[in-house]
């Protein structure tokens, strides 16, 4: 076994993880967004290419040393994008086997160590996904901010900002969120919110980042509390949808990933209260580390048809993931 690369690309950032299984090296870096729904496709490809080669250069690795890559991207639904990615990177990494999938699979694999299970992601966007022992994938949600992403950071942030504006204009329930919006966006008048958000380099991420304020306000603000309770109800519907599709043929453990769950315990605790029979595990390893494991499993399965989930491989992967060095690209 040699060198493997995993890419976790989302609407706010892209993380790349490189593992050299022979030299026992694990390194990672974080760069700009690569969700094709929020950034131009060519820009997304350029970001991923740059980050991969940044890590490879840091250990003096060459392109032909890479045996497997797994690209796990949010918003990846168009077949032409998948083919374009495979075409581009297979021409660069000529010895590598390449898997292209959604970002939820990276988080799932990182949380279950490559075994079947269910993952719920709530970051800038949201989606729930389950994978069975036979590799069948079932999903609910994840249709982007225009027609989906219920309970996501964008959904919570947008609801909070709308409630704040309505409160400021005396056409909605009074809430402290208007004062929070003023402070967060450094504005004074209601109309100032337009250039603050629409003029941002990434308006979707700007709105999603306000979700943290809504969550923090919920213990002492009725409107904020209603918003997060609605979000948690959406999580429950997503999870139940996946269970129904799989015919409840998985255990009750659910991996939680995304900033809504990893940066605060509030949403996880509320979800646990509403679904007491389930066990919720907040992801401790990065989804990008899960993407590396997927790259290893895919390459071993396709090239050798071996037991690609061997205990020795998983143990080494876990060790490298836990002690990996985060390199600064600036």
Secondary structure, 3 states (H helix, E strand, C coil): CCEEEEEEECCCCEEEEEEECCCCEEEEEEECCCCCCCCCHHHHHHHHHHHHHHHHHHCCCCHHHEEEEEEEECCCCCHHHHHHHHHHHHHHCCCCEEEEEEHHHHHHHHHHCCCCEEEEEECCCEEEEEECCCCCEEEEECCHHHHCCCCCHHHHHHHHHHHHHHHHCCCCCCCCHHHHHHHHHCCCCCCHHHHHHHCCCCHHHHHHCCHHHHHHHHHHCHHHHHHHHHHHHHHHHHHHHHHHHCCCCCCCEEEEECHHHHCCCHHHHHHHHHCCCCEEEECCCCHHHHHHHHHHHHHHHHHHCCCCCCHHHHHHHHHHHHHCEEECCC
